[in-house]
């Protein structure tokens, strides 16, 4: 089947090839600053003490998301990133290059939309990006299972917060995610937003960093995470974090100033 005839329902199992993704300490430090690392957090922003935040690696796999969108089955400018998984295989170096392979996994029929799962793998990490494609459902496919939500038991063990900034999406775009919904008012309006929104991966990275700060955990020791990105955060909003801990595993939520849950999930530190 030619790419021009591809439909979303045909994408499951499509191989996206591989790409060598180089990076250096400047990329690692830029990412840390873009998600809100402080100048005093020298392990994250100073080359002489630098360690790599695992969530940085998610920026390296984004080429696969764009590659999936370029197959012609849907318009990537009209999609949204609604889910993320990450599992570390080993510590990430502060510079080097990773050979990343990718494929499209499951495609789920959600009725009015489809969910496309893009998988990437390397010697350092594995990840899955879940992409929401509006108007691409009702093709008779399986709906998929609802994400299991860990139950918060009692009051949260971690309470934190961070303030986003108006310029943060413009800065975070420099890490590689140049989806127009984060910078172009027209693109944001076309997707039903009043103005450009924060990158979900930026809010996720900031949330993981805040949980590590408040719990006294090394943020570079993140081992695994699963997150559902359920609502937008607008630049300038304050984000509140609640997390429940069990043996270095956390169930967490991140909510905007209006109390709307923007993302939730689980994470563990090594």
C-alpha positions as YAML, in Angstrom:
chain: A
units: angstrom
residues:
- id: 1
  name: UNK
  ca: [0.00, 0.00, 0.00]
- id: 2
  name: UNK
  ca: [1.40, 3.40, -0.94]
- id: 3
  name: UNK
  ca: [1.83, 6.02, 1.74]
- id: 4
  name: UNK
  ca: [-0.73, 8.26, 0.03]
- id: 5
  name: UNK
  ca: [-3.39, 5.54, 0.53]
- id: 6
  name: UNK
  ca: [-2.54, 4.78, 4.14]
- id: 7
  name: UNK
  ca: [-5.27, 5.18, 6.71]
- id: 8
  name: UNK
  ca: [-4.77, 5.41, 10.43]
- id: 9
  name: UNK
  ca: [-6.16, 1.91, 10.94]
- id: 10
  name: UNK
  ca: [-3.37, 0.55, 8.68]
- id: 11
  name: UNK
  ca: [-0.52, 1.96, 10.76]
- id: 12
  name: UNK
  ca: [-0.20, -0.78, 13.40]
- id: 13
  name: UNK
  ca: [3.09, -2.60, 13.00]
- id: 14
  name: UNK
  ca: [4.66, -0.14, 10.56]
- id: 15
  name: UNK
  ca: [8.43, 0.04, 10.98]
- id: 16
  name: UNK
  ca: [9.83, 3.58, 11.16]
- id: 17
  name: UNK
  ca: [13.48, 2.65, 10.80]
- id: 18
  name: UNK
  ca: [16.32, 3.91, 12.94]
- id: 19
  name: UNK
  ca: [18.16, 7.14, 13.49]
- id: 20
  name: UNK
  ca: [21.43, 8.04, 15.15]
- id: 21
  name: UNK
  ca: [20.70, 10.84, 17.61]
- id: 22
  name: UNK
  ca: [23.74, 12.79, 18.79]
- id: 23
  name: UNK
  ca: [23.68, 15.17, 21.75]
- id: 24
  name: UNK
  ca: [26.11, 16.99, 24.01]
- id: 25
  name: UNK
  ca: [26.21, 18.61, 27.42]
- id: 26
  name: UNK
  ca: [24.70, 21.81, 26.06]
- id: 27
  name: UNK
  ca: [21.54, 19.91, 25.05]
- id: 28
  name: UNK
  ca: [21.37, 18.28, 28.48]
- id: 29
  name: UNK
  ca: [21.70, 21.62, 30.29]
- id: 30
  name: UNK
  ca: [19.25, 23.39, 27.95]
- id: 31
  name: UNK
  ca: [16.65, 20.72, 28.63]
- id: 32
  name: UNK
  ca: [17.10, 21.01, 32.40]
- id: 33
  name: UNK
  ca: [16.68, 24.78, 32.26]
- id: 34
  name: UNK
  ca: [13.64, 24.46, 29.97]
- id: 35
  name: UNK
  ca: [11.79, 22.33, 32.54]
- id: 36
  name: UNK
  ca: [12.66, 24.66, 35.40]
- id: 37
  name: UNK
  ca: [15.97, 23.50, 36.87]
- id: 38
  name: UNK
  ca: [17.47, 26.10, 39.20]
- id: 39
  name: UNK
  ca: [20.91, 27.66, 38.75]
- id: 40
  name: UNK
  ca: [21.79, 26.23, 42.17]
- id: 41
  name: UNK
  ca: [21.10, 22.66, 40.99]
- id: 42
  name: UNK
  ca: [24.62, 22.28, 39.67]
- id: 43
  name: UNK
  ca: [24.30, 18.58, 38.83]
- id: 44
  name: UNK
  ca: [21.72, 19.58, 36.23]
- id: 45
  name: UNK
  ca: [23.10, 22.83, 34.80]
- id: 46
  name: UNK
  ca: [26.91, 22.90, 35.26]
- id: 47
  name: UNK
  ca: [29.13, 20.91, 32.92]
- id: 48
  name: UNK
  ca: [31.73, 20.08, 35.58]
- id: 49
  name: UNK
  ca: [29.15, 18.26, 37.72]
- id: 50
  name: UNK
  ca: [26.58, 17.39, 35.09]
- id: 51
  name: UNK
  ca: [24.27, 14.39, 35.16]
- id: 52
  name: UNK
  ca: [21.51, 13.71, 32.64]
- id: 53
  name: UNK
  ca: [17.84, 13.77, 33.56]
- id: 54
  name: UNK
  ca: [16.25, 10.61, 32.13]
- id: 55
  name: UNK
  ca: [13.26, 12.54, 30.79]
- id: 56
  name: UNK
  ca: [15.69, 14.42, 28.51]
- id: 57
  name: UNK
  ca: [15.93, 11.24, 26.45]
- id: 58
  name: UNK
  ca: [12.30, 11.61, 25.43]
- id: 59
  name: UNK
  ca: [13.32, 14.58, 23.29]
- id: 60
  name: UNK
  ca: [15.60, 12.27, 21.29]
- id: 61
  name: UNK
  ca: [12.78, 9.92, 20.33]
- id: 62
  name: UNK
  ca: [10.47, 12.58, 18.96]
- id: 63
  name: UNK
  ca: [11.74, 12.07, 15.42]
- id: 64
  name: UNK
  ca: [9.74, 8.84, 15.40]
- id: 65
  name: UNK
  ca: [6.51, 10.69, 16.26]
- id: 66
  name: UNK
  ca: [7.07, 13.06, 13.35]
- id: 67
  name: UNK
  ca: [8.05, 10.15, 11.11]
- id: 68
  name: UNK
  ca: [4.76, 8.44, 11.89]
- id: 69
  name: UNK
  ca: [2.92, 11.67, 11.05]
- id: 70
  name: UNK
  ca: [4.76, 12.01, 7.75]
- id: 71
  name: UNK
  ca: [3.35, 8.71, 6.44]
- id: 72
  name: UNK
  ca: [0.28, 10.61, 5.23]
- id: 73
  name: UNK
  ca: [-2.44, 8.86, 7.24]
- id: 74
  name: UNK
  ca: [-3.16, 11.98, 9.31]
- id: 75
  name: UNK
  ca: [-2.09, 15.60, 9.73]
- id: 76
  name: UNK
  ca: [0.46, 15.71, 12.58]
- id: 77
  name: UNK
  ca: [-0.30, 19.40, 13.19]
- id: 78
  name: UNK
  ca: [-3.79, 18.41, 14.37]
- id: 79
  name: UNK
  ca: [-2.66, 15.71, 16.78]
- id: 80
  name: UNK
  ca: [-2.03, 15.83, 20.50]
- id: 81
  name: UNK
  ca: [0.40, 13.95, 22.72]
- id: 82
  name: UNK
  ca: [-1.73, 12.27, 25.40]
- id: 83
  name: UNK
  ca: [0.40, 9.53, 26.94]
- id: 84
  name: UNK
  ca: [4.00, 8.68, 27.70]
- id: 85
  name: UNK
  ca: [6.03, 5.74, 28.94]
- id: 86
  name: UNK
  ca: [9.75, 5.59, 29.68]
- id: 87
  name: UNK
  ca: [11.93, 2.78, 30.97]
- id: 88
  name: UNK
  ca: [15.64, 3.20, 31.53]
- id: 89
  name: UNK
  ca: [18.04, 0.41, 30.58]
- id: 90
  name: UNK
  ca: [21.13, 2.20, 31.90]
- id: 91
  name: UNK
  ca: [22.33, 5.60, 33.05]
- id: 92
  name: UNK
  ca: [22.33, 8.20, 30.30]
- id: 93
  name: UNK
  ca: [25.71, 9.74, 29.53]
- id: 94
  name: UNK
  ca: [26.01, 13.53, 29.35]
- id: 95
  name: UNK
  ca: [27.02, 13.41, 25.69]
- id: 96
  name: UNK
  ca: [27.31, 10.94, 22.85]
- id: 97
  name: UNK
  ca: [24.96, 9.43, 20.33]
- id: 98
  name: UNK
  ca: [22.18, 6.87, 20.52]
- id: 99
  name: UNK
  ca: [20.99, 4.60, 17.76]
- id: 100
  name: UNK
  ca: [17.21, 4.68, 18.18]
- id: 101
  name: UNK
  ca: [14.87, 2.31, 16.35]
- id: 102
  name: UNK
  ca: [11.15, 2.91, 16.10]
- id: 103
  name: UNK
  ca: [7.87, 1.38, 15.04]
- id: 104
  name: UNK
  ca: [4.15, 1.99, 15.39]
- id: 105
  name: UNK
  ca: [2.60, -0.37, 17.89]
- id: 106
  name: UNK
  ca: [-1.11, -0.55, 18.53]
- id: 107
  name: UNK
  ca: [-3.71, 1.74, 16.96]
- id: 108
  name: UNK
  ca: [-6.83, 2.03, 19.10]
- id: 109
  name: UNK
  ca: [-10.31, 3.04, 17.94]
- id: 110
  name: UNK
  ca: [-11.76, 5.53, 20.40]
- id: 111
  name: UNK
  ca: [-14.83, 6.37, 18.36]
- id: 112
  name: UNK
  ca: [-14.39, 10.00, 17.45]
- id: 113
  name: UNK
  ca: [-10.62, 9.64, 17.44]
- id: 114
  name: UNK
  ca: [-7.78, 7.14, 17.26]
- id: 115
  name: UNK
  ca: [-4.80, 6.60, 19.53]
- id: 116
  name: UNK
  ca: [-1.52, 5.77, 17.81]
- id: 117
  name: UNK
  ca: [1.30, 4.28, 19.91]
- id: 118
  name: UNK
  ca: [4.82, 5.07, 18.70]
- id: 119
  name: UNK
  ca: [7.54, 2.90, 20.23]
- id: 120
  name: UNK
  ca: [11.24, 3.74, 20.34]
- id: 121
  name: UNK
  ca: [14.12, 1.68, 21.66]
- id: 122
  name: UNK
  ca: [17.84, 2.14, 22.26]
- id: 123
  name: UNK
  ca: [20.60, 0.68, 24.40]
- id: 124
  name: UNK
  ca: [19.87, 3.29, 27.09]
- id: 125
  name: UNK
  ca: [16.08, 3.59, 27.14]
- id: 126
  name: UNK
  ca: [12.74, 2.42, 25.75]
- id: 127
  name: UNK
  ca: [9.75, 4.73, 25.37]
- id: 128
  name: UNK
  ca: [6.23, 4.88, 24.00]
- id: 129
  name: UNK
  ca: [4.48, 8.05, 22.83]
- id: 130
  name: UNK
  ca: [0.67, 7.91, 22.62]
- id: 131
  name: UNK
  ca: [-0.73, 10.27, 19.99]
- id: 132
  name: UNK
  ca: [-4.38, 11.38, 19.80]
- id: 133
  name: UNK
  ca: [-5.64, 11.70, 16.22]
- id: 134
  name: UNK
  ca: [-9.02, 13.48, 16.11]
- id: 135
  name: UNK
  ca: [-11.57, 12.32, 13.57]
- id: 136
  name: UNK
  ca: [-9.72, 9.08, 12.84]
- id: 137
  name: UNK
  ca: [-11.83, 6.63, 14.83]
- id: 138
  name: UNK
  ca: [-14.90, 4.56, 14.02]
- id: 139
  name: UNK
  ca: [-12.94, 2.15, 11.83]
- id: 140
  name: UNK
  ca: [-14.14, -0.96, 13.66]
- id: 141
  name: UNK
  ca: [-10.97, -1.50, 15.66]
- id: 142
  name: UNK
  ca: [-10.47, -2.40, 19.29]
- id: 143
  name: UNK
  ca: [-10.88, 0.37, 21.84]
- id: 144
  name: UNK
  ca: [-8.03, -0.79, 24.05]
- id: 145
  name: UNK
  ca: [-8.05, -0.98, 27.80]
- id: 146
  name: UNK
  ca: [-8.52, 2.03, 29.99]
- id: 147
  name: UNK
  ca: [-5.41, 3.00, 31.86]
- id: 148
  name: UNK
  ca: [-5.32, 1.57, 35.34]
- id: 149
  name: UNK
  ca: [-5.31, 4.38, 37.87]
- id: 150
  name: UNK
  ca: [-3.45, 3.72, 41.07]
- id: 151
  name: UNK
  ca: [-5.60, 4.63, 44.03]
- id: 152
  name: UNK
  ca: [-4.33, 7.37, 46.27]
- id: 153
  name: UNK
  ca: [-4.43, 5.98, 49.80]
- id: 154
  name: UNK
  ca: [-4.76, 8.67, 52.42]
- id: 155
  name: UNK
  ca: [-3.15, 12.11, 52.31]
- id: 156
  name: UNK
  ca: [-0.32, 12.57, 49.80]
- id: 157
  name: UNK
  ca: [3.24, 11.93, 50.93]
- id: 158
  name: UNK
  ca: [4.55, 14.65, 48.62]
- id: 159
  name: UNK
  ca: [3.08, 18.10, 48.09]
- id: 160
  name: UNK
  ca: [4.85, 20.38, 45.66]
- id: 161
  name: UNK
  ca: [4.27, 23.09, 43.10]
- id: 162
  name: UNK
  ca: [6.00, 25.00, 40.35]
- id: 163
  name: UNK
  ca: [5.17, 28.05, 38.28]
- id: 164
  name: UNK
  ca: [5.33, 27.88, 34.52]
- id: 165
  name: UNK
  ca: [6.35, 30.95, 32.54]
- id: 166
  name: UNK
  ca: [4.93, 32.68, 29.49]
- id: 167
  name: UNK
  ca: [8.14, 32.07, 27.54]
- id: 168
  name: UNK
  ca: [8.62, 28.45, 28.59]
- id: 169
  name: UNK
  ca: [7.05, 26.82, 25.49]
- id: 170
  name: UNK
  ca: [9.26, 28.97, 23.24]
- id: 171
  name: UNK
  ca: [12.30, 27.80, 25.20]
- id: 172
  name: UNK
  ca: [11.23, 24.16, 25.39]
- id: 173
  name: UNK
  ca: [10.75, 24.07, 21.59]
- id: 174
  name: UNK
  ca: [14.54, 24.34, 21.32]
- id: 175
  name: UNK
  ca: [14.84, 20.84, 22.78]
- id: 176
  name: UNK
  ca: [13.25, 19.45, 19.60]
- id: 177
  name: UNK
  ca: [9.44, 19.50, 19.90]
- id: 178
  name: UNK
  ca: [8.30, 22.13, 17.40]
- id: 179
  name: UNK
  ca: [4.63, 21.25, 17.22]
- id: 180
  name: UNK
  ca: [2.90, 24.54, 16.27]
- id: 181
  name: UNK
  ca: [0.25, 24.23, 19.02]
- id: 182
  name: UNK
  ca: [2.89, 25.43, 21.50]
- id: 183
  name: UNK
  ca: [3.81, 28.65, 19.70]
- id: 184
  name: UNK
  ca: [1.25, 29.55, 17.00]
- id: 185
  name: UNK
  ca: [-2.08, 31.01, 18.22]
- id: 186
  name: UNK
  ca: [-3.79, 29.94, 14.99]
- id: 187
  name: UNK
  ca: [-2.65, 26.33, 15.40]
- id: 188
  name: UNK
  ca: [-3.76, 26.36, 19.03]
- id: 189
  name: UNK
  ca: [-7.19, 27.75, 18.10]
- id: 190
  name: UNK
  ca: [-7.59, 25.06, 15.43]
- id: 191
  name: UNK
  ca: [-7.26, 22.43, 18.15]
- id: 192
  name: UNK
  ca: [-9.76, 24.18, 20.42]
- id: 193
  name: UNK
  ca: [-7.35, 26.03, 22.73]
- id: 194
  name: UNK
  ca: [-7.61, 29.71, 23.52]
- id: 195
  name: UNK
  ca: [-3.87, 30.21, 23.08]
- id: 196
  name: UNK
  ca: [-0.67, 28.13, 22.74]
- id: 197
  name: UNK
  ca: [-0.26, 25.51, 25.45]
- id: 198
  name: UNK
  ca: [2.64, 24.06, 27.40]
- id: 199
  name: UNK
  ca: [4.32, 20.96, 26.01]
- id: 200
  name: UNK
  ca: [3.02, 17.91, 27.83]
- id: 201
  name: UNK
  ca: [6.56, 16.56, 28.06]
- id: 202
  name: UNK
  ca: [7.72, 19.83, 29.59]
- id: 203
  name: UNK
  ca: [5.04, 19.70, 32.28]
- id: 204
  name: UNK
  ca: [5.84, 16.03, 32.84]
- id: 205
  name: UNK
  ca: [9.57, 16.70, 33.20]
- id: 206
  name: UNK
  ca: [8.89, 19.56, 35.60]
- id: 207
  name: UNK
  ca: [6.57, 17.36, 37.65]
- id: 208
  name: UNK
  ca: [9.11, 14.54, 37.96]
- id: 209
  name: UNK
  ca: [11.78, 17.06, 38.97]
- id: 210
  name: UNK
  ca: [9.52, 18.59, 41.62]
- id: 211
  name: UNK
  ca: [8.62, 15.18, 43.07]
- id: 212
  name: UNK
  ca: [12.31, 14.35, 43.33]
- id: 213
  name: UNK
  ca: [13.07, 17.67, 45.03]
- id: 214
  name: UNK
  ca: [10.35, 17.42, 47.63]
- id: 215
  name: UNK
  ca: [10.95, 13.74, 48.38]
- id: 216
  name: UNK
  ca: [14.72, 14.19, 48.61]
- id: 217
  name: UNK
  ca: [15.36, 11.83, 45.69]
- id: 218
  name: UNK
  ca: [18.04, 12.14, 43.02]
- id: 219
  name: UNK
  ca: [16.08, 13.15, 39.89]
- id: 220
  name: UNK
  ca: [18.65, 11.48, 37.63]
- id: 221
  name: UNK
  ca: [17.85, 8.12, 39.24]
- id: 222
  name: UNK
  ca: [14.42, 7.91, 37.57]
- id: 223
  name: UNK
  ca: [13.98, 4.34, 36.36]
- id: 224
  name: UNK
  ca: [10.48, 4.12, 34.90]
- id: 225
  name: UNK
  ca: [7.39, 6.23, 34.37]
- id: 226
  name: UNK
  ca: [3.93, 6.02, 32.84]
- id: 227
  name: UNK
  ca: [1.86, 9.16, 32.42]
- id: 228
  name: UNK
  ca: [-1.50, 10.19, 31.01]
- id: 229
  name: UNK
  ca: [-1.58, 13.74, 29.65]
- id: 230
  name: UNK
  ca: [-5.24, 14.61, 30.09]
- id: 231
  name: UNK
  ca: [-5.58, 18.40, 29.96]
- id: 232
  name: UNK
  ca: [-3.55, 21.39, 28.77]
- id: 233
  name: UNK
  ca: [-1.56, 23.73, 30.96]
- id: 234
  name: UNK
  ca: [-1.35, 27.31, 29.79]
- id: 235
  name: UNK
  ca: [1.95, 29.18, 30.05]
- id: 236
  name: UNK
  ca: [2.11, 31.22, 33.24]
- id: 237
  name: UNK
  ca: [-0.07, 28.84, 35.24]
- id: 238
  name: UNK
  ca: [0.93, 27.39, 38.60]
- id: 239
  name: UNK
  ca: [0.97, 23.59, 38.80]
- id: 240
  name: UNK
  ca: [0.28, 21.69, 42.01]
- id: 241
  name: UNK
  ca: [1.77, 18.24, 42.58]
- id: 242
  name: UNK
  ca: [0.43, 15.49, 44.83]
- id: 243
  name: UNK
  ca: [2.20, 12.15, 45.09]
- id: 244
  name: UNK
  ca: [1.76, 8.99, 47.14]
- id: 245
  name: UNK
  ca: [4.90, 6.94, 47.80]
- id: 246
  name: UNK
  ca: [5.39, 3.20, 48.28]
- id: 247
  name: UNK
  ca: [8.93, 1.75, 48.26]
- id: 248
  name: UNK
  ca: [10.39, 4.40, 45.91]
- id: 249
  name: UNK
  ca: [7.33, 4.11, 43.66]
- id: 250
  name: UNK
  ca: [5.03, 7.08, 43.29]
- id: 251
  name: UNK
  ca: [1.51, 7.62, 42.02]
- id: 252
  name: UNK
  ca: [1.17, 11.30, 41.20]
- id: 253
  name: UNK
  ca: [-1.11, 13.97, 39.82]
- id: 254
  name: UNK
  ca: [-0.35, 17.44, 38.50]
- id: 255
  name: UNK
  ca: [-3.14, 20.01, 38.46]
- id: 256
  name: UNK
  ca: [-3.36, 23.55, 37.12]
- id: 257
  name: UNK
  ca: [-4.43, 26.58, 39.12]
- id: 258
  name: UNK
  ca: [-8.08, 25.77, 38.51]
- id: 259
  name: UNK
  ca: [-7.78, 22.32, 40.01]
- id: 260
  name: UNK
  ca: [-7.99, 20.50, 36.67]
- id: 261
  name: UNK
  ca: [-5.77, 17.40, 36.54]
- id: 262
  name: UNK
  ca: [-3.36, 17.95, 33.66]
- id: 263
  name: UNK
  ca: [-1.45, 14.71, 34.03]
- id: 264
  name: UNK
  ca: [-1.26, 11.68, 36.25]
- id: 265
  name: UNK
  ca: [0.73, 8.51, 36.42]
- id: 266
  name: UNK
  ca: [3.29, 6.40, 38.17]
- id: 267
  name: UNK
  ca: [7.05, 6.61, 38.43]
- id: 268
  name: UNK
  ca: [9.85, 4.83, 40.20]
- id: 269
  name: UNK
  ca: [13.40, 5.70, 41.11]
- id: 270
  name: UNK
  ca: [16.30, 3.26, 41.14]
...
